[in-house]
Structures are given as structure tokens and as C-alpha cells.
Amino acid sequence: MELERIVDRVREEFNEMPGLRLTPAQATRLWGLEQEMCRAVIDTLVSEPSLQTYHLLPSVRGDFLFKLGRFDEAHLEFERAASLARNLREREFLLDRARACAV
């Protein structure tokens, strides 16, 4: 299946560059994917046991959901990302994003 192949490729990129940080738009361009396929890849990666503590993944997922107008889901993802963030500045930024979903 194409999704599995793409997820494997993206997983390898994260393994090669553990500090990789991408916005949804950057991820879409980097991986050459349509927005919905990119979201499916991120949704798959979010459930990966090895990435359960990686705060940037739910952050990117929250950004996708926000842009799709799915504010309740985005709020939960930003809160999850904030709970995983290791520094105060990022945590505050992610909590601000969560609060913005309530508007």
C-alpha cells in the first residue's frame, strides 16, 4: 500500500534527523504529498510507540486539524503536545495554540 511505503520513508527521515521540525506546509512540500495524504501519514506516525513522547508530531497534527476547521480535535492535539514539551517556552506556545482553538 502506498501509505505504508510513505510512512516508512518518513519514519526513516525522522530517524536520520531526530531534531527534524516541520510545519504542515513544509511537510507537504518536503514529502511531495497532497495535504490529505500528508495528514494521513502524520496520523499514522502519531500512533507509533517510538514517537509517543515526541511533542512536535501532535503539534503538527493539531495545525492540520486547525486548518481543516476541526477545532475541538486540534485543541486536544495542542494540549497533548504541550504536555510532552520539555521546555517552558514551547509548552506556553502550544497552550496558546490550544486556547486559540476555542475561539
Backbone bond lengths (Angstrom), bond angles and torsions (degrees), N, CA, C in turn:
res aa  C-N    CA-C-N  psi(-1)  N-CA   C-N-CA  omega(-1)  CA-C   N-CA-C  phi
1 M - - - 1.449 - - 1.523 109.53 -
2 E 1.298 116.06 143.11 1.459 120.61 -176.38 1.526 112.37 -64.15
3 L 1.336 118.08 -39.84 1.465 120.87 -179.68 1.526 110.72 -58.59
4 E 1.316 117.51 -44.68 1.469 120.80 -179.66 1.525 111.42 -62.10
5 R 1.324 116.85 -40.42 1.466 121.49 179.11 1.521 110.42 -63.46
6 I 1.330 116.55 -43.26 1.461 120.65 -179.62 1.530 110.46 -67.62
7 V 1.324 116.46 -42.61 1.471 120.23 178.55 1.525 110.03 -60.51
8 D 1.315 117.51 -42.29 1.470 120.75 177.89 1.525 110.84 -60.25
9 R 1.334 116.52 -43.03 1.466 120.48 -179.89 1.529 110.84 -64.19
10 V 1.317 116.59 -44.64 1.461 121.00 -179.11 1.531 110.45 -66.82
11 R 1.318 116.88 -40.96 1.466 121.26 177.48 1.528 109.70 -57.62
12 E 1.313 117.20 -43.62 1.465 120.99 178.38 1.523 111.45 -62.45
13 E 1.328 117.51 -38.86 1.464 120.03 178.23 1.521 110.73 -63.64
14 F 1.343 117.26 -40.64 1.463 120.25 177.07 1.521 110.99 -66.31
15 N 1.328 117.55 -35.27 1.466 120.44 178.11 1.517 111.46 -68.54
16 E 1.335 116.79 -37.43 1.459 121.06 -179.94 1.529 112.02 -74.87
17 M 1.331 115.83 -31.44 1.468 121.12 -178.34 1.526 108.53 -129.71
18 P 1.335 117.81 77.57 1.468 120.65 -174.08 1.524 114.57 -59.19
19 G 1.294 118.83 -22.77 1.466 121.34 179.41 1.516 113.04 -92.15
20 L 1.314 117.23 11.83 1.465 121.99 -177.29 1.526 110.64 -57.75
21 R 1.318 115.76 125.89 1.466 122.41 178.38 1.520 107.87 -128.26
22 L 1.317 115.01 124.06 1.456 119.98 -178.22 1.519 110.89 -135.38
23 T 1.321 115.72 142.85 1.456 119.84 168.20 1.528 106.70 -81.21
24 P 1.326 118.29 164.89 1.470 119.08 177.13 1.536 112.50 -56.36
25 A 1.318 116.99 -40.62 1.465 119.74 179.79 1.534 110.97 -64.76
26 Q 1.321 116.95 -40.72 1.463 120.47 178.25 1.521 110.97 -65.94
27 A 1.332 116.71 -42.47 1.466 120.55 179.35 1.522 110.54 -61.95
28 T 1.312 116.22 -43.27 1.462 121.12 179.57 1.530 110.35 -59.89
29 R 1.332 116.68 -45.41 1.473 120.64 179.74 1.522 111.79 -69.99
30 L 1.344 117.43 -46.11 1.464 121.21 -177.21 1.524 111.30 -58.95
31 W 1.323 115.88 -44.55 1.462 120.12 -176.10 1.522 112.82 -90.01
32 G 1.345 117.33 -3.11 1.464 121.36 177.78 1.518 112.96 62.20
33 L 1.340 115.98 43.42 1.463 120.70 -175.48 1.523 111.36 -118.17
34 E 1.312 115.07 154.42 1.456 120.55 169.21 1.523 107.26 -69.80
35 Q 1.323 117.24 157.66 1.461 121.52 -175.53 1.530 111.89 -57.86
36 E 1.327 119.12 -43.15 1.468 120.82 -178.02 1.535 111.77 -66.28
37 M 1.340 117.45 -39.22 1.468 120.27 178.49 1.527 109.73 -67.46
38 C 1.320 116.75 -39.56 1.463 120.66 178.28 1.525 109.59 -62.42
39 R 1.326 117.88 -42.35 1.453 121.50 177.73 1.527 110.52 -62.95
40 A 1.329 117.74 -39.60 1.475 121.14 178.26 1.530 110.63 -63.37
41 V 1.323 116.75 -39.47 1.467 121.03 177.80 1.526 109.77 -63.15
42 I 1.322 116.49 -46.77 1.465 120.70 -179.52 1.525 110.25 -63.99
43 D 1.340 117.27 -41.81 1.470 120.56 177.42 1.528 110.69 -58.39
44 T 1.317 116.67 -40.66 1.461 121.05 179.11 1.528 110.58 -66.54
45 L 1.316 116.45 -44.28 1.460 120.43 -178.67 1.525 112.65 -66.29
46 V 1.325 116.93 -32.81 1.464 120.79 -179.98 1.522 110.88 -58.81
47 S 1.319 117.05 -31.07 1.470 120.12 -178.40 1.531 113.18 -87.47
48 E 1.320 117.83 -1.78 1.465 121.55 179.30 1.528 110.53 -68.43
49 P 1.330 118.25 126.70 1.469 120.20 179.66 1.528 113.14 -55.92
50 S 1.317 117.55 -37.41 1.470 120.13 -177.04 1.527 112.43 -70.96
51 L 1.330 117.52 -14.84 1.462 120.62 -178.41 1.524 112.51 -111.87
52 Q 1.331 117.73 10.52 1.462 121.51 -176.87 1.525 112.66 -62.20
53 T 1.314 118.36 -25.45 1.468 120.47 -178.77 1.529 112.41 -105.17
54 Y 1.304 118.05 9.95 1.465 122.84 -178.67 1.524 108.56 -89.80
55 H 1.321 117.71 102.49 1.461 121.90 -171.02 1.528 114.54 -66.22
56 L 1.304 117.40 -23.72 1.465 118.69 -176.26 1.527 112.97 -72.45
57 L 1.308 117.38 -25.59 1.463 119.65 -179.65 1.534 111.91 -66.79
58 P 1.342 119.98 -50.73 1.468 117.43 176.05 1.531 112.46 -65.85
59 S 1.321 116.39 -25.18 1.460 119.77 176.37 1.522 110.99 -64.97
60 V 1.324 116.50 -46.72 1.467 120.92 178.55 1.522 110.09 -65.39
61 R 1.319 116.45 -40.79 1.468 120.25 177.84 1.528 110.06 -61.88
62 G 1.334 116.90 -42.12 1.459 120.95 176.85 1.511 111.80 -60.22
63 D 1.323 116.71 -39.17 1.460 121.02 178.72 1.533 110.80 -64.06
64 F 1.327 116.83 -44.82 1.467 120.28 176.73 1.530 110.59 -58.75
65 L 1.340 116.21 -48.45 1.459 120.37 -177.92 1.524 111.19 -63.01
66 F 1.319 116.86 -38.69 1.460 121.16 177.85 1.527 110.19 -60.69
67 K 1.325 116.27 -46.44 1.471 120.37 -179.25 1.521 112.56 -66.53
68 L 1.330 116.28 -23.84 1.462 120.47 176.55 1.534 111.96 -86.46
69 G 1.344 116.75 -1.01 1.456 120.98 179.56 1.520 113.58 79.99
70 R 1.323 117.20 15.09 1.470 122.03 179.86 1.537 107.88 -96.76
71 F 1.342 114.12 70.43 1.457 121.72 -168.54 1.527 114.12 -66.73
72 D 1.328 118.21 -37.17 1.471 119.92 179.36 1.528 110.93 -63.35
73 E 1.334 115.94 -43.60 1.467 120.32 178.85 1.521 110.67 -67.80
74 A 1.327 116.64 -40.72 1.470 121.07 179.00 1.527 110.17 -61.61
75 H 1.334 116.10 -42.47 1.462 121.29 178.51 1.531 110.83 -55.52
76 L 1.324 116.51 -47.20 1.471 120.85 179.91 1.523 111.97 -62.75
77 E 1.333 116.70 -40.58 1.474 119.88 -179.94 1.517 111.56 -67.03
78 F 1.342 117.14 -41.23 1.470 119.24 178.52 1.530 110.90 -65.72
79 E 1.330 116.97 -37.76 1.465 119.27 176.94 1.528 110.97 -66.11
80 R 1.327 116.66 -39.84 1.462 119.80 177.87 1.526 110.06 -63.85
81 A 1.324 116.50 -43.29 1.464 120.41 178.59 1.522 110.47 -61.25
82 A 1.337 116.73 -42.01 1.470 120.32 179.84 1.522 110.95 -63.38
83 S 1.311 116.98 -37.89 1.467 119.71 -179.70 1.528 111.55 -67.84
84 L 1.330 117.14 -22.73 1.467 121.23 179.83 1.532 113.15 -94.68
85 A 1.338 116.23 -16.69 1.474 120.28 -177.01 1.520 109.95 -62.61
86 R 1.316 115.56 141.23 1.460 120.47 -176.18 1.514 113.82 -97.52
87 N 1.322 116.84 -10.63 1.460 115.76 176.90 1.530 110.18 -125.23
88 L 1.307 114.83 150.64 1.455 122.45 -172.44 1.528 112.16 -60.34
89 R 1.304 116.46 -41.35 1.466 119.90 -177.44 1.533 111.82 -61.93
90 E 1.316 116.00 -45.69 1.467 119.27 177.55 1.521 110.84 -65.34
91 R 1.320 117.11 -41.65 1.463 121.34 179.39 1.529 110.24 -58.82
92 E 1.331 116.69 -45.99 1.468 120.49 179.41 1.527 111.49 -63.82
93 F 1.324 116.60 -42.02 1.463 120.82 178.22 1.529 110.60 -59.47
94 L 1.333 116.72 -45.61 1.469 121.46 -178.26 1.528 111.12 -68.28
95 L 1.318 117.89 -36.32 1.468 120.25 176.12 1.522 111.00 -67.57
96 D 1.339 116.87 -35.24 1.480 120.30 174.30 1.525 109.73 -62.81
97 R 1.338 116.47 -41.71 1.468 119.42 177.50 1.526 110.92 -62.25
98 A 1.337 116.57 -40.13 1.479 120.65 178.62 1.527 109.91 -62.28
99 R 1.331 116.32 -44.55 1.471 120.11 179.71 1.530 111.14 -63.11
100 A 1.319 117.13 -34.63 1.471 120.99 -179.86 1.530 111.46 -64.99
101 C 1.300 117.04 -21.60 1.468 120.87 179.40 1.526 111.89 -73.36
102 A 1.317 116.92 -20.02 1.459 121.07 -178.36 1.524 111.79 -81.32
103 V 1.304 116.79 -9.81 1.481 120.72 -176.62 1.494 111.14 -79.56
